[in-house]
């Protein structure tokens, strides 16, 4: 895994272009997108370059952490490439 001592920075934008926010954190950033009645999609990125993408159908059991969430992808972000491991 690459060593990274800087802060992670993410730019979040609404599809409509109405809102935008910059997030900064030294350890990691997690973005959660909820589609009412369909479920959630969670992207977690760590400062060392590791990432995971999880999906959870439905919205009836919030607060259970990663329990019940399906791992879609996990990997490492490199300088010039993304190394991804998809379960299964």
Steps between C-alpha positions, in 0.01 A plus 500: 500500500627846421602721789313827511551759770270765353132553565239336284278745318168429331270728302134405527252644254128456448400385152286813471806716564318680782734397781864415546726426796871433551589241765848459650620236745838351594377140541216432260186618329170317472225603260154351540234543233146399591231439240162499677333161476800343322791502746841655561841502333805565721847589370778501763849626412791478744807726501730208412318455169266216592134519411180300524161532337198349674134484409206438727157441348208647690510757779332317787802410716711813535752507780633149449836614361629273224288204614283391211680719247623331184862568409508607135868588464813543709845605390780756503525834321847533348667802345417393146253215542223349707558146622163343571393168645134411455373218726369186343 
